């Protein structure tokens, strides 16, 4: 009888140890603290989706896309899980927004330039006073003299409001005087023309005659 009790006790002990070992094996396989965190990390890495390589060409005219910008934009879109269709639409929006921004800036710049050019003309009128028409007409003769050596001088004078600045007008008036002296002109004005100096000045400086 005692032997049977001892055997029963041993059997129960073995069963308890077996159950404990099974629980440990189960825990070790499924938790980070149980003994196999590397396995858990491997499962997470395997389940992570591959980053999408977006094609932004449909969003731009001609399909030309800057590679560096495309890569940075792709990182951002992958971070929010955007689809290819969503990526194209967002690229279209960004392109249009950038274009509109540049256009608005260019319009403001041109308006500011025109305002500045008009201010140059007004300042010239104030400085020259009663000699305004005469000086501008004389300067137009100087432009004609320089044009023989520099064919694009009118184009240069039309840039940055240069042709409206009083200093430039006075300079070309002086050039006309020097050219007239070289040609031994009794009137002190260089060159010959079939139109009046006032008409010539209006053609050279239309903004000044307003």
C-alpha positions in Angstrom: 0.0 0.0 0.0 2.8 2.4 0.8 4.5 1.6 -2.4 1.4 2.4 -4.4 1.1 5.8 -2.6 4.7 6.5 -3.4 4.3 5.6 -7.0 1.2 7.8 -7.3 3.1 10.7 -5.8 6.0 10.2 -8.2 3.6 10.0 -11.1 1.8 13.3 -10.1 5.1 15.0 -9.7 6.2 13.9 -13.2 2.9 15.1 -14.6 3.3 18.6 -13.0 6.8 18.9 -14.3 5.7 17.9 -17.7 2.9 20.5 -17.7 5.3 23.2 -16.5 7.8 22.4 -19.3 5.1 22.6 -21.9 4.0 26.0 -20.6 7.6 27.2 -20.8 8.0 26.0 -24.4 4.8 27.7 -25.4 5.8 31.0 -23.7 9.3 30.9 -25.1 8.0 30.8 -28.7 5.6 33.7 -28.6 6.9 36.6 -26.4 9.8 38.9 -26.5 10.7 38.2 -22.9 10.2 34.4 -23.3 13.4 33.7 -25.0 13.2 34.3 -28.8 12.9 38.0 -29.5 15.0 37.6 -32.7 12.4 35.3 -34.1 9.7 37.9 -33.4 11.7 40.6 -35.1 12.2 38.4 -38.1 8.4 37.9 -38.4 7.9 41.7 -38.3 10.5 42.3 -40.9 9.0 39.7 -43.2 5.6 41.2 -42.8 6.8 44.8 -43.6 5.6 45.9 -47.1 8.1 46.8 -49.8 8.3 50.5 -50.6 6.4 51.5 -53.7 8.4 52.9 -56.6 6.1 55.6 -57.9 5.9 56.7 -61.5 5.4 60.5 -61.6 5.8 60.9 -65.4 2.0 61.1 -66.0 1.8 64.1 -63.8 4.1 66.3 -65.9 4.0 67.5 -69.5 6.5 65.6 -71.5 7.0 63.1 -68.6 10.2 64.7 -67.5 10.8 64.3 -63.7 13.7 65.3 -61.6 15.1 62.1 -60.1 16.1 63.6 -56.7 12.8 65.3 -56.2 11.0 62.1 -57.2 13.0 60.1 -54.7 12.3 62.5 -51.8 8.6 62.7 -52.7 8.4 58.9 -52.9 9.7 58.6 -49.3 7.0 61.0 -48.1 4.2 59.2 -50.0 5.4 55.7 -48.8 5.3 57.0 -45.3 1.6 57.7 -45.6 0.9 54.6 -47.7 -0.2 56.4 -50.8 -1.2 54.5 -53.9 0.2 55.1 -57.4 -2.9 56.9 -58.4 -2.8 59.1 -55.3 0.9 59.9 -55.9 0.2 61.1 -59.5 -2.7 63.3 -58.3 -0.6 64.8 -55.5 2.2 65.4 -58.0 -0.2 67.2 -60.4 -1.4 69.4 -57.6 2.1 70.3 -56.5 3.1 71.1 -60.0 0.1 73.4 -60.6 0.6 75.1 -57.3 4.3 75.7 -58.1 3.5 77.0 -61.5 0.8 79.4 -60.2 3.2 80.6 -57.6 5.9 81.4 -60.1 3.4 83.1 -62.4 2.1 85.3 -59.7 5.6 86.3 -58.7 6.5 87.1 -62.3 3.4 89.3 -62.7 4.2 91.2 -59.5 7.8 91.6 -60.6 6.8 93.0 -64.0 4.3 95.4 -62.4 7.0 96.6 -60.0 9.4 97.1 -62.9 6.9 99.1 -65.0 6.2 101.3 -62.0 9.9 101.9 -61.5 10.4 102.7 -65.2 7.6 105.3 -65.0 9.2 106.8 -61.9 12.5 107.2 -63.8 10.6 109.1 -66.6 8.9 111.4 -64.1 12.2 112.1 -62.3 13.8 112.9 -65.7 11.0 115.4 -66.5 11.5 117.1 -63.1 15.3 117.4 -63.5 15.3 118.6 -67.1 12.3 120.9 -66.6 11.9 123.2 -69.6 14.8 121.6 -71.4 13.1 118.1 -71.3 12.0 118.0 -75.0 15.1 119.5 -76.3 17.4 117.2 -74.3 15.5 114.1 -75.2 15.5 115.1 -78.9 19.3 115.6 -78.7 19.8 112.3 -77.0 17.9 110.5 -79.8 20.5 111.9 -82.2 23.2 110.5 -80.0 21.5 107.1 -80.0 21.5 107.1 -83.8 25.2 107.9 -83.8 26.0 105.1 -81.4 23.7 102.7 -83.3 26.1 102.7 -86.2 28.7 100.9 -84.0 26.3 99.1 -81.6 23.3 97.9 -83.6 21.4 96.6 -80.5 21.8 99.9 -78.5 18.0 100.4 -78.5 17.4 97.0 -77.1 19.9 97.7 -74.3 18.2 101.0 -73.5 14.8 99.4 -73.2 16.1 97.0 -70.5 15.7 97.9 -66.8 14.2 101.2 -67.7 17.7 102.4 -68.7 16.3 104.7 -71.5 14.2 106.6 -69.1 17.0 107.5 -66.7 18.1 111.2 -66.7 21.8 110.3 -66.5 21.6 108.1 -69.7 19.6 110.7 -71.6 22.1 113.4 -70.7 24.9 111.2 -71.7 23.5 110.5 -75.2 22.7 114.2 -75.6 26.4 114.9 -74.9 27.4 112.2 -77.4 25.2 114.0 -80.0 27.0 117.2 -79.3 30.4 115.6 -79.7 29.4 113.9 -82.9 28.1 117.2 -84.2 31.4 118.9 -83.5 33.3 116.2 -85.3 31.1 116.7 -88.4 31.6 120.4 -88.2 27.8 120.9 -88.0 26.7 124.6 -87.7 23.6 123.5 -85.8 25.7 121.6 -83.2 23.6 118.5 -83.9 24.8 115.3 -85.5 23.4 113.4 -88.3 20.8 114.2 -90.9 17.2 113.0 -91.0 13.9 113.6 -92.8 11.9 113.8 -89.6 12.0 116.3 -86.8 14.0 115.7 -83.7 10.8 115.7 -81.6 9.3 113.0 -83.7 12.5 111.0 -83.5 12.5 111.3 -79.7 8.9 110.0 -79.6 10.0 106.9 -81.5 13.1 106.3 -79.4 11.4 107.1 -76.0 7.7 106.5 -76.4 7.2 106.3 -72.6 8.8 109.8 -72.2 6.3 111.5 -74.5 3.2 110.5 -72.6 
